[in-house]
Amino acid sequence: MSQDSQHGKWSVSSSDDDDDDRLPPSGTKTPAQSNHRVTTLPSVPTSVEVKSEPSKPPVSSVVIVGSEARQSAVKNQSNPVKYETNPSSKKKKEATSEGSGWALSDSDDDDVKVETVDDLPKQEPQRSRAKKPKVQNERPPSPHGRLYYIDEPDDFFESCVPRLNDTYRFYLNKVTGLDRKYNSGALHIRDVLSPLFGTLKESAQFNYCFDIAWMVKQYPSEFRDRPVLIVHGDKREAKARLLQQAQPFPHVSFCQAKLDIAFGTHHTKMMLLWYEEGFRVVILTSNLIRADWYQKTQGMWMSPLFPRLPEGCSASTGDSPTHFKRDLLEYLSSYRAAELDVWIQRIKEHDLSETRVYLIASTPGRYVGSDMERWGHLRLRKLLYDHTKPIPGDEKWPVVGQFSSIGSMGLDKTKWLEGEFQRTMTTLGKVPQHLYPSVEDVRTSLEGYPAGGSLPYSIQTAQKQLWLHSYFHRWKADSTGRSHAMPHIKTYMRASPDFSELAWFLVTSANLSKAAWGALEKNNTQIMVRSYELGVLFVPSAFNMETFPVDKNPFPCSSSVSGFPVPFDLPPTCYSPKDQPWIWNIPYNQAPDTHGNIWVPS
């Protein structure tokens, strides 16, 4: 049968089931349907000048655990096929709508796991293309275009201390290729780990996707041998490769998160930083890989420096009115991991009372009774019920959700989105507005089509929920200079009808999926959560405000502005009838991207 939408048409096999949440989270680990070919037009220079950075290893030795889409893109660009303005037809099963440019190739049903660049299948070189001569000083091919490897501006890594009177402590990451003012007050990972924030003694890195050699290099030289605990969710072969990455670094140790429910992931992104001067928590949206920190829009909340409590204080001393300390300890305890005991004890010994945000976490399990409100979207629902005040006419206040990955939500909106998740966001059922990049957003981005490797919305999921696409709005972020920096950040908020105020704001690792947020079971008497996720909720009452004013021009940063720095433009821009949501496992070969590439799943 076929399903139609103004944003696409696909043929749907009668054998398609509705097994939900088999999507990868943004990051991302994927089956072979993500084995994309990034082909190049026109010819490009074969070398770039390397001024200060040491030479990179050959492609075959680059291992990024948990990022198979990017691995595939690296491999495929190393064997490019020239884009042709009138390409010859290829033998494929295709299901396209006229002018849509969406096609499902016969490889999309394959279920071959692609793990490392070394493991990728070798491809026949194009007979018509002469073999490119090897250049000794050439960096390895990049899925983000060759300009991606050109040295960043001299001031890109300048350490930036946030304003001391910063109200929200919410920051965007630095992005290369922007006007300098749009990085004023933004943070790179080297800023976060800078000695300007404290004399680091030890750290813990919770994340989904790791490049350990790159991560170690981001620490200042004086801290580079300080102990680092990696908290991950990898199993079996993936775990073995992760451990192998760390062999040159004896100061790196590991804690494996328990994932007892199928299709769950350890998607939390957090840093615990223990200093001689105190303790700090950073909750963010970036994986610990280079590509996540340069030309994507990411966000983070950075805590104040928490001082050590006097000796003899109880474990509950030093909590905030938002109970951040209690909830962080509960979240860490949910791992049931001995490796985290020392961090739990350190948190107990510090004063976290200055925290003004609420912790929103997901942890795998099935929960009943009062435990249902501890995790996932029911946790968010309870906090909004308890700590936000009714606003006159709030039925007109839309909910805006912005994310980089989408799960299966059923054949109609009543199954989960409206029946559960939308009820959490608003009790009056105002139609939500979802920000998710269109094909054109990705094509014209700083990275071009490879940016879509971090937007894993699959054709198999999309074709089952065409109803969802009527909610979609494009990624526009002129106010922050980031319209062409594709979003890996995930945010949810409720805005006034004129978009000048916010009733609340959430930044989190959780995408729009039941795996991340949880789904009710057994006649709503139980909630099942598959994945670890973490975010922070900003509520006006915790800041002695009625609502948050929106800062329409957050850059360059100014200490006199009290508005909330929303990462994208408000009001959101609706998809036009010609716009299509980015689907990552179908070809885009009608027009080249900003680096002259096309996108062909192979």
Secondary structure as the mmCIF struct_conf table of DSSP 4:
data_model
#
loop_
_struct_conf.conf_type_id
_struct_conf.id
_struct_conf.beg_label_comp_id
_struct_conf.beg_label_asym_id
_struct_conf.beg_label_seq_id
_struct_conf.end_label_comp_id
_struct_conf.end_label_asym_id
_struct_conf.end_label_seq_id
STRN STRN1 SER A 2 SER A 5
TURN_TY1_P TURN_TY1_P1 GLN A 6 HIS A 7
STRN STRN2 GLY A 8 SER A 11
TURN_TY1_P TURN_TY1_P2 SER A 14 SER A 15
TURN_TY1_P TURN_TY1_P3 ASP A 20 ASP A 21
BEND BEND1 LEU A 23 LEU A 23
HELX_LH_PP_P HELX_LH_PP_P1 PRO A 24 PRO A 25
BEND BEND2 SER A 26 GLY A 27
STRN STRN3 PRO A 31 PRO A 31
HELX_RH_3T_P HELX_RH_3T_P1 ALA A 32 SER A 34
STRN STRN4 HIS A 36 THR A 40
BEND BEND3 PRO A 42 PRO A 42
BEND BEND4 THR A 46 THR A 46
BEND BEND5 LYS A 51 GLU A 53
HELX_LH_PP_P HELX_LH_PP_P2 PRO A 54 PRO A 58
HELX_RH_3T_P HELX_RH_3T_P2 VAL A 59 SER A 61
STRN STRN5 VAL A 65 VAL A 65
TURN_TY1_P TURN_TY1_P4 GLY A 66 GLY A 66
HELX_RH_AL_P HELX_RH_AL_P1 GLU A 68 GLN A 77
TURN_TY1_P TURN_TY1_P5 SER A 78 SER A 78
BEND BEND6 ASN A 79 ASN A 79
BEND BEND7 THR A 85 ASN A 86
HELX_LH_PP_P HELX_LH_PP_P3 PRO A 87 SER A 89
TURN_TY1_P TURN_TY1_P6 GLU A 98 SER A 100
TURN_TY1_P TURN_TY1_P7 ASP A 106 ASP A 109
STRN STRN6 LYS A 113 LYS A 113
BEND BEND8 THR A 116 THR A 116
HELX_RH_3T_P HELX_RH_3T_P3 VAL A 117 ASP A 119
BEND BEND9 LEU A 120 LEU A 120
HELX_LH_PP_P HELX_LH_PP_P4 PRO A 121 LYS A 122
HELX_LH_PP_P HELX_LH_PP_P5 GLU A 124 GLN A 126
TURN_TY1_P TURN_TY1_P8 ARG A 127 SER A 128
BEND BEND10 ARG A 129 ARG A 129
HELX_LH_PP_P HELX_LH_PP_P6 ALA A 130 LYS A 134
TURN_TY1_P TURN_TY1_P9 GLN A 136 ASN A 137
HELX_LH_PP_P HELX_LH_PP_P7 GLU A 138 PRO A 141
TURN_TY1_P TURN_TY1_P10 PRO A 143 HIS A 144
HELX_RH_3T_P HELX_RH_3T_P4 ARG A 146 TYR A 149
BEND BEND11 ILE A 150 ILE A 150
HELX_LH_PP_P HELX_LH_PP_P8 ASP A 151 PRO A 153
TURN_TY1_P TURN_TY1_P11 ASP A 154 PHE A 157
HELX_LH_PP_P HELX_LH_PP_P9 VAL A 161 ARG A 163
TURN_TY1_P TURN_TY1_P12 LEU A 164 ASN A 165
BEND BEND12 THR A 167 TYR A 168
STRN STRN7 PHE A 170 LEU A 172
STRN STRN8 ASN A 173 ASN A 173
HELX_LH_PP_P HELX_LH_PP_P10 LYS A 174 LYS A 174
TURN_TY1_P TURN_TY1_P13 THR A 176 GLY A 177
BEND BEND13 LEU A 178 LEU A 178
HELX_RH_3T_P HELX_RH_3T_P5 ARG A 180 ASN A 183
TURN_TY1_P TURN_TY1_P14 SER A 184 GLY A 185
STRN STRN9 LEU A 187 LEU A 187
HELX_RH_AL_P HELX_RH_AL_P2 ILE A 189 VAL A 192
TURN_TY1_P TURN_TY1_P15 LEU A 193 LEU A 193
HELX_RH_3T_P HELX_RH_3T_P6 PRO A 195 PHE A 197
STRN STRN10 LEU A 200 PHE A 206
BEND BEND14 TYR A 208 TYR A 208
STRN STRN11 PHE A 210 PHE A 210
HELX_RH_AL_P HELX_RH_AL_P3 ILE A 212 GLN A 218
BEND BEND15 TYR A 219 TYR A 219
HELX_RH_3T_P HELX_RH_3T_P7 SER A 221 PHE A 223
TURN_TY1_P TURN_TY1_P16 ARG A 224 ASP A 225
BEND BEND16 ARG A 226 ARG A 226
STRN STRN12 VAL A 228 HIS A 232
HELX_RH_AL_P HELX_RH_AL_P4 ARG A 236 GLN A 245
TURN_TY1_P TURN_TY1_P17 ALA A 246 PRO A 248
TURN_TY1_P TURN_TY1_P18 PRO A 250 HIS A 251
STRN STRN13 VAL A 252 GLN A 256
HELX_LH_PP_P HELX_LH_PP_P11 ALA A 257 LYS A 258
BEND BEND17 ILE A 261 ILE A 261
TURN_TY1_P TURN_TY1_P19 ALA A 262 PHE A 263
STRN STRN14 HIS A 266 HIS A 266
STRN STRN15 MET A 270 TYR A 275
BEND BEND18 GLU A 276 GLU A 277
STRN STRN16 PHE A 279 LEU A 284
BEND BEND19 THR A 285 THR A 285
STRN STRN17 LEU A 288 LEU A 288
BEND BEND20 ILE A 289 ILE A 289
HELX_RH_3T_P HELX_RH_3T_P8 ARG A 290 TRP A 293
TURN_TY1_P TURN_TY1_P20 TYR A 294 TYR A 294
BEND BEND21 GLN A 295 LYS A 296
STRN STRN18 THR A 297 THR A 297
STRN STRN19 GLY A 299 MET A 302
STRN STRN20 PHE A 306 PHE A 306
HELX_LH_PP_P HELX_LH_PP_P12 PRO A 307 PRO A 307
STRN STRN21 ARG A 308 ARG A 308
HELX_LH_PP_P HELX_LH_PP_P13 LEU A 309 PRO A 310
TURN_TY1_P TURN_TY1_P21 GLU A 311 GLY A 312
TURN_TY1_P TURN_TY1_P22 ALA A 315 GLY A 318
TURN_TY1_P TURN_TY1_P23 PRO A 321 THR A 322
HELX_RH_AL_P HELX_RH_AL_P5 PHE A 324 SER A 333
TURN_TY1_P TURN_TY1_P24 SER A 334 TYR A 335
HELX_RH_3T_P HELX_RH_3T_P9 ALA A 338 LEU A 340
HELX_RH_AL_P HELX_RH_AL_P6 ASP A 341 LYS A 348
TURN_TY1_P TURN_TY1_P25 GLU A 349 GLU A 349
STRN STRN22 HIS A 350 HIS A 350
TURN_TY1_P TURN_TY1_P26 SER A 353 GLU A 354
BEND BEND22 VAL A 357 VAL A 357
STRN STRN23 TYR A 358 SER A 362
BEND BEND23 PRO A 364 PRO A 364
STRN STRN24 GLY A 365 VAL A 368
HELX_RH_3T_P HELX_RH_3T_P10 GLY A 369 GLU A 373
BEND BEND24 ARG A 374 TRP A 375
HELX_RH_AL_P HELX_RH_AL_P7 GLY A 376 HIS A 387
TURN_TY1_P TURN_TY1_P27 PRO A 392 GLY A 393
HELX_RH_3T_P HELX_RH_3T_P11 ASP A 394 LYS A 396
STRN STRN25 VAL A 399 GLN A 402
BEND BEND25 SER A 404 SER A 404
STRN STRN26 ILE A 406 ILE A 406
BEND BEND26 LEU A 411 ASP A 412
TURN_TY1_P TURN_TY1_P28 LYS A 413 TRP A 416
HELX_RH_PI_P HELX_RH_PI_P1 LEU A 417 PHE A 421
HELX_RH_AL_P HELX_RH_AL_P8 GLN A 422 MET A 425
TURN_TY1_P TURN_TY1_P29 THR A 427 LEU A 428
HELX_LH_PP_P HELX_LH_PP_P14 LYS A 430 PRO A 432
STRN STRN27 GLN A 433 LEU A 435
STRN STRN28 SER A 438 SER A 438
HELX_RH_AL_P HELX_RH_AL_P9 VAL A 439 ARG A 443
TURN_TY1_P TURN_TY1_P30 THR A 444 THR A 444
BEND BEND27 SER A 445 GLU A 447
HELX_RH_3T_P HELX_RH_3T_P12 TYR A 449 SER A 454
HELX_RH_AL_P HELX_RH_AL_P10 ILE A 459 ALA A 462
TURN_TY1_P TURN_TY1_P31 GLN A 463 LYS A 464
HELX_RH_3T_P HELX_RH_3T_P13 LEU A 466 TYR A 471
STRN STRN29 PHE A 472 ARG A 474
HELX_RH_3T_P HELX_RH_3T_P14 ASP A 478 THR A 480
TURN_TY1_P TURN_TY1_P32 GLY A 481 GLY A 481
TURN_TY1_P TURN_TY1_P33 SER A 483 HIS A 484
BEND BEND28 ALA A 485 ALA A 485
STRN STRN30 PRO A 487 PRO A 487
STRN STRN31 LYS A 490 ALA A 495
TURN_TY1_P TURN_TY1_P34 PRO A 497 ASP A 498
BEND BEND29 PHE A 499 SER A 500
STRN STRN32 GLU A 501 THR A 508
BEND BEND30 SER A 509 SER A 509
STRN STRN33 LEU A 512 LEU A 512
BEND BEND31 SER A 513 SER A 513
HELX_RH_AL_P HELX_RH_AL_P11 LYS A 514 TRP A 517
STRN STRN34 ALA A 519 GLU A 521
TURN_TY1_P TURN_TY1_P35 LYS A 522 THR A 525
STRN STRN35 GLN A 526 VAL A 529
BEND BEND32 SER A 531 SER A 531
STRN STRN36 TYR A 532 TYR A 532
STRN STRN37 GLU A 533 PHE A 538
HELX_RH_3T_P HELX_RH_3T_P15 PRO A 540 PHE A 543
TURN_TY1_P TURN_TY1_P36 ASN A 544 ASN A 544
BEND BEND33 GLU A 546 THR A 547
STRN STRN38 PHE A 548 PRO A 549
STRN STRN39 VAL A 550 VAL A 550
BEND BEND34 LYS A 552 LYS A 552
BEND BEND35 PRO A 556 PRO A 556
TURN_TY1_P TURN_TY1_P37 SER A 559 SER A 560
BEND BEND36 GLY A 563 GLY A 563
STRN STRN40 PHE A 564 PHE A 564
BEND BEND37 PRO A 567 PHE A 568
BEND BEND38 LEU A 570 PRO A 571
HELX_LH_PP_P HELX_LH_PP_P15 PRO A 572 PRO A 572
STRN STRN41 THR A 573 CYS A 574
HELX_LH_PP_P HELX_LH_PP_P16 TYR A 575 SER A 576
TURN_TY1_P TURN_TY1_P38 PRO A 577 LYS A 578
STRN STRN42 PRO A 581 PRO A 581
TURN_TY1_P TURN_TY1_P39 TRP A 584 ASN A 585
BEND BEND39 ILE A 586 ILE A 586
STRN STRN43 TYR A 588 TYR A 588
BEND BEND40 GLN A 590 ALA A 591
TURN_TY1_P TURN_TY1_P40 THR A 594 HIS A 595
BEND BEND41 GLY A 596 GLY A 596
STRN STRN44 ASN A 597 PRO A 601
#
